[in-house]
Amino acid sequence: MQSREVSTLMFVPNWPKLSTLFLQNNMYSYPSRTLDKGLPNSFFVHMLGLRVLDLSYTNIAFLPDSIYDKVKLRALILCECQYLKRVGSLAKLKELRELNLSRNKMETIPDGIEKLVHLKHFNWSSYSLNSNPLSNPPSNLFSNLVQLQCLRLDDRRLPDVGVEELSGLRKLEILEVEFSSLHNFNSYMMTEHYRRLTHYHVGLNGFRYFPSELNGSCKEVTVKACNLEGGKDNDDYHLVLPTNVQFFHITECHLPTGLLDVSQSLKMATDLKACWISSCKGIEYLWSAEDCIASLNWLFLEELQSLRVLFKLRPIDIVRCSSLKNLYVSNCDNLKHLFTPELVKYHLKNLQSIHVGNCRQMEDLIVAADVEEEEEEEVINQRRNLILCFPTLQSLILEGLPKLKSIWKGTMTCDSLQQLTVLNCPKLRRLPLSVQINDGSGERRASTPALKQIRGQKEWWDGLEWNTPHAKSIFEPFTTFETDETYHLPPLISFNFMNDVQDIYEDV
């Protein structure tokens, strides 16, 4: 009866040999306090061999009493039963291996879970905005469940699980858990129990952006609403991170001026692939040369009003950022430029995607470290003759940058560039694209052989300045014009973002 629109089952089936029953995706309808709609209390009486029961995504409001003595039951799956407020004692179901009570609105944890000593998978994940604590949550709930391999507890309504209780689960492979205090979070990390896990999500202060279906194969930490500003000099404000973390998201926090002062563990995070920093105060730069996170592939920066530069560098510094492939920057209003030519030339050769939006003070994408406000014409001409190379860049998207005057005042070669988008950047008058001339035939062609599309407003396109007279006609066939009616500036972080995040987890 899976996926059928069954509103009620009023009979008591005589199926003594039935081992598996899937009723998920049906829509049960329950008028208030009636039991004659849906499943009768005696519905499971004759199902003596029942081992697997799945009632997920139904409107079931209660479980029939006859389910609680099904002693052979191995799996009870009640995912997203929105009207299910309570489940009775499970103490008799001692053969249970899997118990899924995720995405529910239950007001209390069922009694008897501590007696399910064979349980291997327990899921109590909830993405509800309801933060009211559960009534009478049991303590030491998992101390006896030593067979657990998968434990999902990321629910802000739960009290913090004891650190000793968690670290005592020696067979655990997958963990999703939330802590409500920095002390408890750090205490768990210092046990290094996370090293036993193949996958984990550990959160601080009830924050989770992605559903577990998307990122179940990653080692992830998310942190929200913490004061970490004094972390460099005070352990009470210092974050302890797992050294094998792959995805790190921190939001709405007070941070020190440099990202790595948040946690010294970041320097040892050699597996970190993706870092997302959003809506944080205090941070002025990410890291200096000697502290670069060498493994990073994806960097997302959003609403960082104190951010002034990405990297705090001197000209002689050596930066090991060669793994960085994708850079997203949004709503960082004190950021005036992203890169220096030295960074591009020596350390960012593997960048595939650059997306910058809504940075109101951004003037140049790439600028020399010693640039002056006013330059001599001779210096400008010299810079235009300097060629920078992005050999793997496929997508460059610039949106909502009212002060942007240049991408690079010289020439860029981007043999892999497929998409160039410039929207609502009224002061940008020059594109760093060039035209190649065939010595034999004199044929002129774009220096970006992979180019498929240039997006922008027609008024902006008509006002562009070109180094050669034929450049505009060569690039115009690739152009798609946007109008105010067809173009709406999306939040940067949502622009194809879920696809990008899926790529992160596939990569790791």
Secondary structure, 3 states (H helix, E strand, C coil): CCCCCCCCCCCCCCCCCCCEEECCCCCCCCCCCCCCCCCCCCCCCCCCCCCEEECCCCCCCCCCHHHHHCCCCCEEECCCCCCCCCCCCCCCCCCCCEEECCCCCCCCCCCCHHHCCCCCEEECCCCCCCCCCCCCCCCCCCCCCCCCCEEEECCCCCCCCCHHHHHCCCCCCEEEEEECCHHHHHHHHHHCHHHHCCEEEEEECCCCCCCHHHHCCCEEEEEECCECCCCCCCHHHCCCCCCCCCEEEEECCECCCEHHHCCHHHHHCCCCCEEEEECCECCCECEEHHHCCCCCCEEEEECCCCCCCCEECCCCCCCCCCCCCEEEEECCCCCCCCECHHHHHHHCCCCCEEEEECCCCCCECECCCCCCCCCCHHHHHHHHCCEEECCCCCEEEEECCCCCCECCCCEEECCCCCEEEEECCCCCCECCCCEEECCCCCCEEECCCCCCEEEEEHHHHHCCECCCCCHHHHHHHHEEEECCCCCCCCCHHHCCHHHHHHHHHHHC
